[in-house]
Structure formats: C-alpha cells, structure tokens
C-alpha cells in the first residue's frame, strides 16, 4: 500500500504543470547550450592569433630617445620593420638586441637601452610584423623571420650580440640563440611552455582544457636554451629599473 501510494504521487507530480514546463525548457536549453559552446570554440579558433599576439595601440608608444635613430628593415616577403638603434658599441662591448613582449612597443626598453648606451654598449630595439605600426599579421614563423632579419641587418662593428627577450619575446630570443645567432641570451619574465601562456589568457574558456585547438606554438625558452651550448643563458624577473649586471 505504501509503495503504491508513493508511485501514485510520483506519477501525479510528473504529469503536473511544473514537470511539463521543465521538460520543455530542457528540450530547448540543451541544443542552445551546445550551439553556444561550439560557437565559442569556433570564435577562439578564428581569433586565436589575436589572443596569443596582443598588440598595443600606436599611441602607447613613447617618443624615440634623441640618441637613437629609426631605421626600416625590409624582408624578402615584403614585410617592413621599424627598429630603433644606437651607434656601434665601444671596442670590446656587445650589441644588445631587445625583443619585447605582448602588447609591447619600441619604447618599452628605451630607458634600459639609454643606460646601456651610456655604458658603451650598442643597442637595437626590435619589433615584429603586426606590431609597432608594422604591416602584416604576426605568427610564430613570422616573428622568427623578423628576428633573423633584424640580426642580419646589424651594422658593421656590432661586436658580440646579446639577445634580450621579454615575455613573448623570450621565445623569439631563445630561438635566435639556439640557431647560433647570438653569443649571449637574457630571458626576462619567460614562460615555461606555450600552453601555459595560452591558458593564462583563456583559462575560463572551453579551450582551456583543449590545448590542441589552438595551433600557435612557441618553443619553450628553457628547452631551446638547452639545445645550444655556445651562449650564456640568464633568466631575470620583471625589470623595474635599470638592468641586471653581473
């Protein structure tokens, strides 16, 4: 009798207005949620370069230091890059080439560059395609090509080359050093792996659990550095003022 009474009450409840409304809502909610989820995945895939390569607005760039000159470097694919550079270094001193990070500009390391210049070092402040008012769209191989072009266009008498990468630029700098294009390497605020960098940017997105969806991959700076024994690798924290010296 007790079981029959409970069954009757359950049948009465499932036939009631609340259950009928709930079923109708559920029937619509599941496909809508699925469509929104798939749309979010498609949007992240389509705009992944804008997520990985965050570019600053042109007005975020400060004025060029008076003792630096601006030069434009042309590449074989038609890309043109703006760089700021000082004169050649003093005898026995190195030329330091800077590769800034995401949302960076040519002026980010201008202060550090001026201090290095006063110490007798040569300084080149590099940029990338799609950044710093340069034409083109950034990509992993594109940024590597930009860095190679900058290093290949160093003036005569540049002396030893030290590449200094910050954040996104650490992957670029490490790759250049691994290719034997520099005799010194400085990594400022490096990332340990590209998926960590992506997840920091999209940790609340569906792709946070799907690292294979985003197709832009940079080399791990530490791993790239381990492949090359011809340069000195240093890792430093955020550069608050001045620059770290031995």
C-alpha positions, 0 to 999 in steps of 0.5 A: 500500500505504501509503495503504491501510494508513493508511485501514485504521487510520483506519477501525479507530480510528473504529469503536473504543470511544473514537470511539463514546463521543465521538460520543455525548457530542457528540450530547448536549453540543451541544443542552445547550450551546445550551439553556444559552446561550439560557437565559442570554440569556433570564435577562439579558433578564428581569433586565436592569433589575436589572443596569443599576439596582443598588440598595443595601440600606436599611441602607447608608444613613447617618443624615440630617445634623441640618441637613437635613430629609426631605421626600416628593415625590409624582408624578402616577403615584403614585410617592413620593420621599424627598429630603433638603434644606437651607434656601434658599441665601444671596442670590446662591448656587445650589441644588445638586441631587445625583443619585447613582449605582448602588447609591447612597443619600441619604447618599452626598453628605451630607458634600459637601452639609454643606460646601456648606451651610456655604458658603451654598449650598442643597442637595437630595439626590435619589433615584429610584423603586426606590431609597432605600426608594422604591416602584416599579421604576426605568427610564430614563423613570422616573428622568427623571420623578423628576428633573423632579419633584424640580426642580419641587418646589424651594422658593421662593428656590432661586436658580440650580440646579446639577445634580450627577450621579454615575455613573448619575446623570450621565445623569439630570443631563445630561438635566435640563440639556439640557431647560433645567432647570438653569443649571449641570451637574457630571458626576462619574465619567460614562460615555461611552455606555450600552453601555459601562456595560452591558458593564462589568457583563456583559462575560463574558456572551453579551450582551456582544457583543449590545448590542441585547438589552438595551433600557435606554438612557441618553443619553450625558452628553457628547452631551446636554451638547452639545445645550444651550448655556445651562449650564456643563458640568464633568466631575470624577473620583471625589470623595474629599473635599470638592468641586471649586471653581473 
